[in-house]
Amino acid sequence: MTFVPSSTSSTAGRLTPHLVRSAAVAALGSLLFGFDTAVISGTTDALRIHFALDSNQLGLTVAGALVGTIFGALFAGPPAERYGRRPVLVVLAVLYIISGAGCAVAWDWPSLLIARFIGGLGIGAASVVAPMYIAEISPAALRGRLVALSQFNVVLGILLAYFSNVVIAAAIGGPDTSAWRWMLGIAAVPAVGFFLAALRIPESPRWLVKQHRRGEAAAILRTLGNDDPDALVREIAESLHEASVSTSEPLLQRKYRKPILFAVMVASFNQLAGINALIYYTADIFRMAGAERTSALLQSVIIGFTNLVFTMIAMTVIDRFGRKRLLLVGAVGLAACLGLTAWAFHTGGGVLVLASLIGYIAFFAFSQGSVIWVYISEIFPNRVRARGQALGSFTHWFWAAVVSWTFPVVAERSGTAAFAFFAVMMVLQFVLVLLFLPETKGISLEQIQRRLGIE
């Protein structure tokens, strides 16, 4: 199913400094999301030693943040609807600050779990609010690239976390030192910058229309590069059915079945690709394949750099190539690389593991990683977008928690089985995307709503 972009003026727009600045600030929440996600990979050895953890407890420590992300994703929607997108972004920055400081001073295992849970609340909420905010301020022709900026910042945060781990490990020492406190705690520094910057961005114009503040919405849309803001405000208002439909309309009803199913599909396969197993346990995976600790940390940086490069490539083509085609190409490449990784573990690991995982992260960044938040932020109507985004994020983080908690236990028994399972999931994704997923590139959010048959 492919939607044909409209040429109406309300969908046109320009890339203005104000638009870039606003999108970039919102995406800082995603940078911290990526940093916090990946930084734990450099501390797993130290946490095992310091808190005397077995594999199940280590899995719980890593997944502790992911449990927080589930709650953050579930409960971010209502405050974003009631108070606006910008105030919620400010609160997220505070959660990141508390989490970073709490991890740095954790005095026992439960206190570390609590600090990571708080950080998870911020990550889960950021995965809802940051891409939603960027989608709502972006002209249709630029929306894919600008929402993908959120994913770019996620992978930039991942790379910075890997690099930070290498630098701190070199400066302070091995797993029996306090290096892990610095690795986890340093995230509080950029969180302060995010807090200050979030105070200065405009509110979402689509949220303002919901509040019947059309004049403010039109003024913001003009500064954000929309060529006919008054026409777009009218289109947004019509899509909301302001005269007859409550903005508290429930999401879980028959007329929203298509966007719900598409969001659950995209979010589920994003994690069933095994990405968080790789991100959270990068150094462990390379050690399982025979690498020394220092070498494993450096190989993590290579993975993070590859992730960043291919995310940048995807950002340049997503509005031209399309969301569906990226997912199809990615599914083929991911299945092949995961199958190769499984074979490498079966035959003894070595250099083949690094090569196959570099290929894996390249295909993931080019497809799944760049598409998920763009697509989920596009397919829900204005009046239920926050709740739809929350549903997609909840699904994503639910599977992330399952994969991250169980991976060290499963991989301890058979790395081959773990990666073979992920490969099979990518084959299944290819079939379902090919048969069912609609394309959304270059179409206004309101037009997507109409073409999904939602009135």
N, C-alpha and C positions, 0 to 999 in steps of 0.2 A: 504494500500500500504506500503510495507516494503522494504527498500534498504538493500542489503547484503554488509557488509563492505569488502573492498578490502584488500588484504594482501601485496600490493606493498610496497616497502621500503619507498617511498615518504610519506606514511601516518603514518609511525612509528615515535616515538619520545620518549624523556626522559624528566623528570621533573628536570630542572636545576635551580640553585639559580637565574640565570639571568632571566629566564622565570618567575619564581614565583615573583621576585621583580618587573618586568615590568608590569605583570598582576595586582599585588597588588596596584601599584601606579595609574594605570588607573582606578582601582576600587575605589580609594579614591574619584573620582568625583561622583561615585554612592553613597558613604557614605554621602557626603554632600547633594546629591539629596534626600536621605532618611531622613536626619536630617531636611532639610528645609521643606520637605513634612509634617512631623509629628509635628514639633514644634508649629505650629499654633494652634493645638488642645488644648494646655494649656493656650492660650491667648484669646479665644473667649469671655469669660465673661468680661474680662478687656477691650477688644476692644469695646464691646457693650456699656460699661459704659463710657469709655474715649471719644469715638467719637459719642456717642448717636446714635448707629446703630439699625435699625430694622432688621428683619430676612432676607429680600432681600438684604440689604446693607452688612450684615455680609456674606451672600453667595457670594456677589461680592468681598468682601475683601479676602476671602479664595480662590475664583476662579481667583483672579487677577494674582496670580503666575501661575495658569494653563493657562491663556491666553498667558502669556509669554512663557510657555513650548510649546504651539502650534507653535509660531513663531520660537522658538529655534530649535524645531525638523524640521521644514520646511526648515530653512536656514542653518543648520549645514552641510548638505551634500556637497554643492558646495565648501566652503572653505576647508573642509576635503579632497576633491578630488584635489583641486588646490595646497594647501600649505602643505598637509600632515596631519596625525592624531595627531602627537605630538604637533605642534603649536596650534592647536585648543584646545587641552586639557589645555594648558597653559592659553589661553584666558578665558576658562571657569572658571578657578580658580580666575581670576581677577573679573569676574562677580559675583561670590559668595562673594568675599571680599566686593565689592561695595554694594551688596544687604544687607549683614549682618550689615554693618556700617550704611547704610541708614535707615534700620528698627529701629535701636537703637536710632537714633536721629530724627526720623520722627516728624515734628512739627504740622502736620495736617493730615486729612484722605487722601487727594490726594497724599501727599508725601509718605505716607506708601504704597499706591497702586503702585506708581512708583517704589519704592524700591523692593516690592514683584514681580513686573513685570520683573525687571532686574534679580532677582534671578530665576524667571521662565525661562527666556532665557537660563540661565546656566543649569537648570535642563533638559529642553527639548533637548538641544544640547548634554548634557552628556548621555542621554538615547539613542542617536544615536551613538556617537563617542566612548564611553567607551567600550560597548560590541562589537562593530565592530572592534576596535583595538585589543581587547583580542582574538577575533575569528581569526583574521588575523595573530597573532603571535603564536597561539597554534597548536601543533601537533593534528591530527584528534582524536587520542585515548584519548587525555586529554582535548579536546576542551569544552565538556559539563561542566566538573567540573570547568574549569578555567573561562569560561564565566559566569557560575553560581556564581563565586566569586563576580562578579559585583552585582548580586541580593543579595548575602549574605551581602555585604556592604550596600546595600539599607536598608535592615531590621536591620542591626546593627546601622545604622544612625537613624532609627525610634526609636529603643530601647533607644539609647543615648539621643534622643530628649525628650522622655517621662520621662526618669530618670532625665535629666537636669531640666525639668519643675517642677518635684517634689522637687528637691533640692532648686531651686531658689524660689519657692513658700514658702517653709519652712523658708528660710533665710530672705526673704524680706517681704512677707505677701500676702494678698488677692488680689482680682481683682481691688481694688481701689488704688493700689500702682503702682510703676514703674517697677514691676517685669516683665511685658510683654516686656519691652524694652530689659532687659537682656536676656529673653528667646529667642527673635528673633535675637538679636545682637551677641550672643556668637558664632554663626556659622562662623563669620569672622575669628576666631582664627584657627580652623583646615584648613580653606581655604588657609591661608598663607602657612601652611605646604604642602598642595597639590601643590601650585604654585611652591615651591622650588623643590619638588620631581619630578614634571612633566618635569622640565628642563633637567633631567638626564636619561630619558628612551630612548630606540632606536626608530627609525621610523619604521612603519609597512613595513615588507619586501614585501608584495604584492603591496603596494603603490609604493615602490621603483622600482619594476619590471615594473609597468605602466610608470614610468619615464625613462625606459631603463637603470636603474642603477643596473644591474644584479649582478655584483661583490659585491656591498654593501649588496644587499639582501641575497645572499648566505652566506656571512660572518655573518650576523645577525641571519639567520636561524640556522647556526651551533651553535652559542652561546645559542640559545633558545632551543636546545636539539633535533633538527631534524637529523636523522641518515644519510640521503642522501640529503643534501641541494641543490646540483646541479641538481639532478633529479626533485626535487620539484620546483625549479626555472623554469625549462623547462616546467613542467606541468602547472604552473601558466601562463607562457608566451603563451602557446598554448590556454589556456582558454580565454585569452584576445584577441586572433586573432590579434596580433599586426600588422601584415602586411596589414590587410584588414578592420579592424573595428575600428572606432574612439572611444576613451574612453568617448566622449561626447554623445554617442548613447542615444536616449531617452528611458526612462523606460516604459512609457505608450504605449506599443505596444503588439500585439497579442501573440508573442512568450513568453512574460513574464507573461501571464495571470495567470498561476498556482501559482508562488511565490507571485504575487500581491494579489490574492484571499486568499491564506493561511495566509499571513501576516496580512491582514485586518481582517480575521476571528479571529486569535489568539489575536490580539491587542484589538479588539472590546469586545470580551467576557471577557478579563482580567478586563476591567472596568465595564462591565455590570454585573459582579459578585458583584459590590458594594464596592470594597475594599477601594476606596478613601473616600467614605462616612464614613466608619469606621475609617480610619486613620486620616482624618481631623477633625472628630467630635466625637472622642472616648469619651472624658469626657462628652460631651453634651448627647450622647446616654445613658451613664450610669446615668446621672442626670435625663433624661427622664424616666428611669426605676426606679427612686426613691433613687439613691445614693447621699450622701452629696458630696460637692466639693472635699475635701481632699481624700475621698474614691474613687471618680471618677478618680482622677489623679493616685492613686495607682493601680486601676484596669486597667488603660491605660498601666502601666508598665508591668502588667501580660500579657496583650495582646502582647506587644512588645517583651517580653521574649519568649512567645510561638512562635511568628513569627520567631525569630532567631533560636530557637532549631529545628523547622521543616524545615527551610531552610537548616540548616547544614545536616540534615538527607537526604534531597533531593539531596544535592551536592554529597553525597557518593554513590548514586544509579543512577543518571541521565544517566551516560554513560553505565550502565549495564541494567537498567530497561527500558530506552527509553523515548523519549519525549511524544509520543502519549499515552502510557500507563499511564504515570503520569497525563496527562490531563483528561483521562477517569476516573481514580480513584478519582481525585479531583472534577470533575463535580458531581459525585454521592454524595460525602461527603458534598460538598458545598450546593447542593440543599436541602439535609436533614437538615443541620444546619440552613440555611436561613429560611426554612419552620418552624423550631422550634422557631427561633427568632421571626418570625411574629406571631406565636401562643402565645409566651410569652408576647408580647406587647398587643395582643388582650385580654389576661386574666389578665393583670395588671403588667407585668414586674417582677422585683425581681431578685432572685438569678439565675433563669433560663436564663435570658438574658446574664449574665456573662458566664455561662456554655456553652450556645449555641454559643456565639461569640468566646470563646476560641477554641471550635471545628471548627468553621468557619475559624479562622485565621490559625489553624494547617493545614487544608486541602488546604487552599489557598497557604500557604508557600510551602507545599510539591508538589504542582502541578503548578497552574497558575503562581505564583510568580517566581518560579525557571525556568520555561520553556520559558516564553515570549521572553526575550532578547537573550537567546541561540538560539531559533528557528528562530527568525527573522534575526539574524546575519548570519545564515547558508544558507538560501534557495535562496538568490540572487547571481547571477554570479559576479565575481570579477569586471567586467567593469561597473556594475550598483549597486554595493552593497551599496555605501554611500547613493544613492538616494532611494534604496529600504528600507534601514534601516530608512531613514528619513520618508518615507511613513508610515511604521509601527509605528514609534514613534508619528507621527502626528495623526494617527488614535487613538492611545492609549490616547494621551493628549486631543484630541477633546472630546472623551467620558468622560474622567476624569473631564474636565471643566463642561460639561453638568451635570454629576452626582453631582459634588460638589456644583455647584451653586444652583441646584434645591432641593437637599436633605433637607436642613433645612426648606424650605417652605413646601415640601410634608410631611416631618416627623412631622411638627407642627400640621398638620391636621390628619395624620394617619401613625404612625410608622409601623403598620401592613401592610398597602398597599405597603410601600416602600420596606420592606424586602421580601414580597411575590413576587413582581415584579422581584427582583434579583434571587429568587429561580427558577422562570419560565425560566429565561435566562439561568440558568445552565442546566436545562433539555434540552433546545434547543441546547446548546453547546455540550452536550454528543452525541446527534444524529448526528450532523454535523461532529464532530471529528471522530466518529466511521466510518462514511461512506466515508469521503473524505481526511482526513489529512494523509500525508505520514510520515513514520518514517525516521529519519536522523542520528541516533546514529552511531558513529564509522566510518564515511565516510569522505574523504577529501572534502573540499569545491568544488573542481573542479569536483569530481565524482558526487556530488549531482547535480551540474549543468547539467551534461550529462544525468543523470537518470531522470531528470525532462523534458528531451527532448529539452533542450536549446542549440543551436549550435551558 
